[in-house]
Amino acid sequence: MNIKIINIVGWVLFLISSIGFIMSSLGNFWAMFGSVFFFTGCIVFLIPFFKK
């Protein structure tokens, strides 16, 4: 495995965990707020991998 695949797998795992945080924080505004920002941050860091 090269480093790019390992990085993508790591970020996909972060996305899965952020979705889990979003699901667990349903009903709590501030936890949901933070979880959505975490998910958005993961997406932003993945953009360069798919631009090339």
Steps between C-alpha positions, in 0.01 A plus 500: 500500500629841417472803724210655301277195551585491871410870532168453320412198716581704810278788391216264410522355851485855640187561289338184635579603856363850441175350369487292819550815708219673309265207561587483870450873550145518366297713737796693640553821302860574601621144454334492158657837415848368580440170322391673181811721509717191549331333200546815290868517595551141389338577165720809454815298563388239243450753218870505391503120461217509248611815314809333355 
